[in-house]
Amino acid sequence: MSKLSSLERRSALTLACVISLRLFGLFLIMPVFSLYAQQMPDATPTLIGLALGVYGLGQVALQIPLGLLSDRIGRKPAITLGLLVFAFGGLVAACSHTLLGIVIGRALQGMGAVAGAGSALAADLTREENRSKVMGIIGVSIGVAFLLALILGPPLEAIAGLSGLFSATSLLALAALVLLWVIVPAPTRRQAPAAAAWGSVLGMLRDGRMLVLNGSVFFLHLLLTASFVGLPLLLVDRLHLPVNRHWELYLPVMVIAALVMGACLHRMREIQQSLRIVAVCVVAIGLGLLGFAWSGGHLVWLGVAATVFFSAFNLLEAALPSLVSRLAPAALRGAAMGAYSTSQFLGAFVGGALGGVALGKLGSDGVFLCAAALTLLWLPLVLAGARRMAGRGGELRSVVEASPGI
């Protein structure tokens, strides 16, 4: 990778601020929601899981349309529309006194589907050889936002309640909107109107490499969301760790995970090599989930399992979008990132729903065991992709170059 230019550095840092502010608001909910949602009058395990994951359903509906819209009208206007819808959904959830109302608010938040357009903007502002580095910077910022949310979420909930946390998500989205227009650079070129051709989009998404990457992010966020249906309950009920001390586990875990990501990210340049690393991460995530279930109430063993799980998660979270953006043709990059984000948030929805069902029938350990079993579906997908690439070489070419008929 070449050295980042001043524009690339500014783009990476400012977009990292915008993306992290929005995600920080979402992450604030995760470490406390399954605990405090149990106190609501219409609470059931299934509805708790649905409320946690339904955000992904709204994302599924609008990621590709907003990605295509960003190819036509520009990245910033499309992101602005999404952030405003997201902020409105946060207010609906904040004003709700039942889980059903929170489900509606979370679904509206999900319809503010700006992840694809935001990733495409990052790719527009950077050279191909530096996209992994820029995505890594954004990935680190997301990891920091995740860590801060895990630490600050419980005490903030104690002060302001769940409604206060949902109000905070709306305020943070509006702050991200201000930063988007004030400090984020504008792309130097506009995408062609032909970028919205559905035939070209479908042809690109049928490429085997894109299928593997989109499938991988689906499973990644399915397992993350399912794990957070059970993890807060495990810490409180099994380890008797008060909510305001959960940071004692998360802080060292996320620091180590960030170091692992920094050490491994530069190895994920060629597709074939990248898929091998993805396969290793799938195994690590499965082992981490088994470790959650079999920790036996010991904080040390749980910490080891969490370190393995989140190290693999953070590496894939930073590397996968970079690979997608580098494979997609420039005129279809917004649609490609929209499809990627659709897969990501579909996984979040399915993970929340399945986690809630498993929690009701099998308890928190059952959530982790069911999630670990799903890695047996994910791993063959990645290995099959690696085998296909072995016969084609590991070079990273656009899917248009690799499939001239598209």
Secondary structure, 3 states (H helix, E strand, C coil): CCCCCHHHHHHHHHHHHHHHHHHHHHHHHHHHHHHHHHHCCCCCHHHHHHHHHCHHHHHHHHHHHHHHHHHHHCHHHHHHHHHHHHHHHHHHHHCCCCHHHHHHHHHHHHCCCCHHHHHHHHHHCCCHHHHHHHHHHHHHHHHHHHHHHHHHHHHHHHHHHHHHHHHHHHHHHHHHHHHHHHCCCCCCCCCCHHHHCHHHHHHHHCCHHHHHHHHHHHHHHHHHHHHHHHHHHHHHHHCCCCHHHCHHHHHHHHHHHHHHHHHHHHHCCCHHHHHHHHHHHHHHHHHHHHHHHCCCCCHHHHHHHHHHHHHHHHHHHHHHHHHHHHHCCHHHHHHHHHHHHHHHHHHHHHHHHHHHHHHHHHHHHHHHHHHHHHHHHHHHHHHHHHHHHHCCCCCCCCHHHHCCCC
